[in-house]
Each structure stands twice: as C-alpha cells, then as structure tokens.
C-alpha cells in the first residue's frame, strides 16, 4: 500500500475527533479467476484467488473517504514447475501475489463543485475496449489487455476539481493535477504475456542503459482540463492533457558488434473530444484525439534518429443498437501519423475494429456475450466469448475464452496463448 493510503486513514481519524462520528461502510468481493492455456504449451495460466475491499466513510463537514484495494494469491505459480524462460523464479514472483491500491481519496461535495484529493482513477472518453482519451491512468499489462480496465488501471495520486456552472445544460468543467506520474507496467520479460520487442542483429552484443521514466516530482507533474455539456441533445466534451506517453520509446546507438539501448518515456500533449447521442434504439458515440509530438520509434544508428516526434491523429466511431434483449455494438478505430516517412517503425495508417454482441435469458440471470477485436492493418485478431450466470444477487460465475489469431502485430503475437477461463465471484 502506498503512503497516501495511510495519510488518508490518518485524516479520517482526525475527522473522528470532531463532534460528528465517522460512518463506515464496507463492500467488496471474493473472486477466483482460473485460466488454462489450450494452445502452445498447455498449462495453467492462473488460479487467482482475489479479495477486493472497498471501505468508505462519511466524515464531518461534508467530507467523505472512498477507497478500493485488491489482494490476491495465484496458486498456478506453485502448481506449475519452475522453468526458463516463461516461468522463471522471478516471473513466478511477479504473478504469485499482489497488493494493489486502486483508489484512496477524500471527496468533498459542494453546491456546485466536487473536490477529490488522493489516489484515484480518472476516466475520460466513451469508447469500449481501446483507449483514445482515457489515457490519464496508465495500465498494468500483466495479462496484456485482457483485464477489465477497472482492474488494470493504475491509481494515481491526484487533485481533481469538478465545477458545475449550469445544471440546465449539464455543463461541467474538470481540472486535474497529478504529481504522481507513472509509466505503464508491462509483463515481465520472458513471460507469455510479454510484448514482442525487436531483436538485435546477429552477433551483436546489447548494452542496456538505465530506463528514464517519470516519477513523483514537480517537474514530472501531469495536468489536464475537460469541459462537458449538452448541445442540441448531444453529450459532448473537449479535453486537453499534458502528460507522459505510457509506453517507452527505444533509443538505440548501433556500432560494429554493439547495440546500446535505452528506454525513455517522453512528454506528450493530447487534445481531443467526444460525442454521443441516442436515436431510439440506437446510440452513436465517438472520440477524436490528436497526440502532439508523440514519440515514434524509427530505424537509424544513433540516439538522435531512432526516435522521431510526430503528431498522430486518432479517431473512433461506435454505434450501439439495443432491442429484444440484444445489444449489438460495432466500433472502428483509426490512427494516422502526420508527415510519415519510411524510416518509422509504424505504418502511416493503422487501426482496429471491434464488435460486441450480448443478450440475456431467464430474467437476466443467464448472459451470453461475444467481443471480437481485429487489427485491420497487421491482421491479428482476438475473440472473447463468455457466458455469465447469476446464481443470486451475491454470487455469479462465468465461463469464457480468449482466442487469438492472425500472423502477427499487436494481437497476432499471442496466437499461442489461447486460453479458457472460469470465474466465480461472491460480493458483499
């Protein structure tokens, strides 16, 4: 747990000395998530037993305390034999146990504003499955992108101020300040969920310099502003964020027989907006985001030419139809690099399309669902069928699969990681 969680608790105890007593509530869940690889080397991927706790408190003088933490033990790391490279001792240690504080913040609600101070998740945008504007919190990619964003987002210590100047038009202005800049957390090198990296030329020795990444300091702070409102029935937003690119760029220096590598996180500005509206059974929504001076890896021989700064234009459009207990939602994502040149290690135009189909039976107790994600530039794809059954208000289970295909790219690199999974959840 981070120190700010303890600070928040101390503040809660300070409030308890006031005349108004603290009113505590506790919610959470116990969950088992088990998954077994059915392609490549067949073995258990995880047998994760997880406790989620969400203690909340009503404090004095209009303040509240909210938090959410995850603790788990993955028995698959002890069931499966230790071996190199995909289940080394260090990889097992990475996956065996974890304690993650997702949120721990103080909330003050005024007549026309809210103020949140502490560790939190800040969610922008309207798309599902892939992120254009929802880039404030980096992700924990220990299971690639298969975790729910609510669980994979890394909580950041932040100050967040929301002002509501006009309730008639549902206007809202949000200011965000983050001194706790952090990079995304990738799967450990050698694991089956590690993202492929370029290999060194044959016979070359790789020398690695220390990574450069943001940390807690004033010069590394991130900040953003967003406006939301209603215009002629449309929910719209404009967004600006000045932060760090979650994934590092690979700076390289190549000399005869030696490749010197240094991973660096670079500053990036994102300017964009979102929109949505309902038309009967249909909902149309979308996002636009321009990443200004984004770092793009390139070919080259020195630190100065192996990463180039470019503006990338990103757009998403989604339609969702709901009727007769069915929901059908296609989405398309497009990415374009301005002033592209052949030395860049990324195509000028790329993107994904997704399709989600869901329904329910037996008075919403049985809920089948299918999510399909395809990389139309590189050719990889991911299919995620799932059936959930609610045994009661507190107990549910789900059976599903993650099936990868294609020749390579972002998704196809995991075509030997097909798995089936069973989840059982008790909520309290």
MARMI-231280 format. One record per residue (C-alpha): x, y, z; residue in three letters. Coordinates in steps of 0.2 Angstrom, whole numbers, plus 5000, padded with zeros to 4 digits. Layout:
N
XYZALA ...
END
This chain:
428
500050005000UNK 500650174996UNK 500950305010UNK 499550415004UNK 498350275010UNK 499050295027UNK 498950485026UNK 497050465021UNK 496750355036UNK 497550475047UNK 496450615041UNK 494950505044UNK 495450485062UNK 495750675063UNK 493950695057UNK 493350575070UNK 493950695084UNK 492550815078UNK 490850815085UNK 490150715071UNK 490650525071UNK 491350435056UNK 490050325047UNK 491050175040UNK 490350055026UNK 491249915019UNK 490949825002UNK 491949714991UNK 492049534984UNK 492949374985UNK 493449304967UNK 494349154959UNK 494949184942UNK 495649024934UNK 496349014916UNK 497148874906UNK 498148884890UNK 497448774877UNK 498748824863UNK 500648824863UNK 501248744879UNK 499648694888UNK 499748734906UNK 498848844919UNK 499049024916UNK 498249074933UNK 497249014948UNK 497049184956UNK 496149204972UNK 495749384975UNK 495049494989UNK 494349664984UNK 493949784998UNK 493049954996UNK 493050045013UNK 492050205013UNK 491650335026UNK 490550485029UNK 491650615038UNK 491250785046UNK 490950945037UNK 490450875020UNK 491950765018UNK 491950585013UNK 493350445011UNK 493250314997UNK 494550184993UNK 494750014984UNK 496149884986UNK 496449714978UNK 497449574986UNK 497749404978UNK 498749244978UNK 498949154961UNK 499148964965UNK 499648924947UNK 501348994951UNK 501548854964UNK 500648714954UNK 501748744938UNK 503548694938UNK 504848824938UNK 505748834921UNK 506548954909UNK 506149074901UNK 504249094903UNK 504049034921UNK 505749084929UNK 505849114948UNK 505749304945UNK 504149284934UNK 503349174946UNK 503649304960UNK 502949444949UNK 501249344947UNK 501149244963UNK 500549384975UNK 500049564974UNK 499349704984UNK 498649844974UNK 497850004980UNK 496750074966UNK 495950214975UNK 496050304992UNK 495450484991UNK 494550615001UNK 492950684992UNK 492150854996UNK 490450894988UNK 489951074987UNK 488351154980UNK 489151174963UNK 490851084964UNK 491750924969UNK 493550904975UNK 494450744976UNK 496150734984UNK 497150564984UNK 497450414974UNK 496150394961UNK 495650334943UNK 495150474931UNK 494150414916UNK 493950514901UNK 493150464884UNK 491650354878UNK 492450204868UNK 492550024874UNK 494049914874UNK 495350034867UNK 495850204873UNK 496050374865UNK 495550504878UNK 495650384893UNK 497550394895UNK 497750484912UNK 497950324922UNK 499250204915UNK 498850014913UNK 499549864922UNK 499849744907UNK 500249594917UNK 498949504906UNK 499149604891UNK 497449694888UNK 496349554895UNK 496049634912UNK 494549744914UNK 495149924914UNK 494449954931UNK 495749824937UNK 497149864926UNK 497150054928UNK 498550104940UNK 497850234953UNK 498750394953UNK 498950524967UNK 497950674960UNK 496950834964UNK 495350834954UNK 494150984954UNK 492450974945UNK 491451134944UNK 489551134938UNK 489151304931UNK 487551274923UNK 486451114928UNK 485151154914UNK 486451114900UNK 487350994911UNK 488951084909UNK 490451034919UNK 492251094920UNK 493650974926UNK 495351024932UNK 496650884935UNK 498350894943UNK 499450744945UNK 501150754954UNK 501250564954UNK 501650524936UNK 501950344932UNK 502350234917UNK 501350084912UNK 501849914919UNK 502249784907UNK 502349594909UNK 504049534914UNK 505249494900UNK 505149314895UNK 503349284901UNK 502049234889UNK 501149404890UNK 502749504887UNK 502549614871UNK 503749564857UNK 505249684855UNK 506449694840UNK 507949584841UNK 509749634840UNK 510749604824UNK 511649434824UNK 513249434833UNK 512949604841UNK 513049624860UNK 511649734868UNK 512149854881UNK 510649924891UNK 510750094899UNK 509550134914UNK 507750174909UNK 507150354910UNK 505450374917UNK 504350494926UNK 504250494945UNK 503550594959UNK 504250774957UNK 503650944952UNK 504450944935UNK 503650774930UNK 501850834935UNK 500450804923UNK 498950914922UNK 497350924911UNK 495651014909UNK 494050954901UNK 492351034898UNK 490750934896UNK 489050984891UNK 487450964881UNK 487251044864UNK 485651004855UNK 485450834863UNK 487250784860UNK 488350744875UNK 490050824870UNK 491750854878UNK 493350944874UNK 494950884883UNK 496750934885UNK 498050834894UNK 499950864896UNK 500750714902UNK 501950564898UNK 501750434885UNK 501350274895UNK 502450164884UNK 504350204882UNK 505250244866UNK 506850134862UNK 508350254859UNK 509750154851UNK 511550184846UNK 512250054834UNK 514150024832UNK 515049874825UNK 514649724836UNK 513749834849UNK 511949894851UNK 511750024865UNK 509850034871UNK 508950154882UNK 507150164885UNK 506450334888UNK 504650394892UNK 504350564883UNK 503150704886UNK 501550714875UNK 500150834874UNK 498350764869UNK 497050874863UNK 495350804858UNK 493450774862UNK 492050654862UNK 490250654857UNK 488650544860UNK 486850544857UNK 485350424857UNK 484150394842UNK 482850274848UNK 483650104849UNK 485250174843UNK 486750264852UNK 488050344842UNK 489650394850UNK 491450444846UNK 493150514850UNK 494450624842UNK 496250644849UNK 497750724842UNK 499350674851UNK 500550814848UNK 502450774847UNK 502250594851UNK 503750494851UNK 503850364836UNK 505250234835UNK 506250234819UNK 507750144811UNK 509350234812UNK 511150224820UNK 511150354834UNK 510050414849UNK 509550564838UNK 508750474824UNK 508050314831UNK 506550404839UNK 505650544829UNK 504250664836UNK 502650664826UNK 500850724828UNK 499650574827UNK 497850594823UNK 496650464832UNK 494850444829UNK 493450314835UNK 491650294830UNK 490450174838UNK 488650134835UNK 487650034848UNK 485849954845UNK 484849884859UNK 483249784856UNK 482349624860UNK 483649584874UNK 485049604862UNK 486449734861UNK 487549754846UNK 488949874846UNK 490249894832UNK 491750014833UNK 493150074822UNK 494750154827UNK 495950244815UNK 497650314818UNK 498650424806UNK 500450484808UNK 500650664800UNK 502250694790UNK 502650504789UNK 504250434782UNK 504850264778UNK 506150254792UNK 504750254805UNK 504350084813UNK 502550104812UNK 501350114797UNK 500650284792UNK 498850224794UNK 498350084806UNK 496850044817UNK 495649914824UNK 493849874823UNK 492849794837UNK 491149704838UNK 490149664854UNK 488549564854UNK 487649524871UNK 486049464876UNK 485149384892UNK 483949244896UNK 483049184911UNK 482549354918UNK 484349424916UNK 485149284925UNK 486049204910UNK 487049324900UNK 488049274884UNK 489249394876UNK 490449394862UNK 491849534859UNK 492849524843UNK 494349644841UNK 495349644824UNK 496949744819UNK 496549784801UNK 498249844797UNK 499349704804UNK 498049564803UNK 497949504821UNK 496349474830UNK 495549424847UNK 493949334850UNK 493249334868UNK 491649234870UNK 490949224888UNK 489349164897UNK 488949234914UNK 487649164926UNK 487049254942UNK 486549124955UNK 485949254967UNK 486249444970UNK 487849404978UNK 488549254968UNK 488949244950UNK 490049144938UNK 490649154921UNK 491449034908UNK 492449114893UNK 493949104882UNK 495249214874UNK 495649164856UNK 497049254847UNK 497349234828UNK 498249314814UNK 500049324808UNK 500749454820UNK 500649634826UNK 499849694842UNK 498649544844UNK 499349404832UNK 500949394843UNK 499949304856UNK 499249174844UNK 499949034855UNK 499149104871UNK 497349044868UNK 496549004885UNK 494948964893UNK 494349034909UNK 493149014924UNK 492749144936UNK 491749134952UNK 491349294962UNK 490449324979UNK 490049504983UNK 489749585000UNK 
END
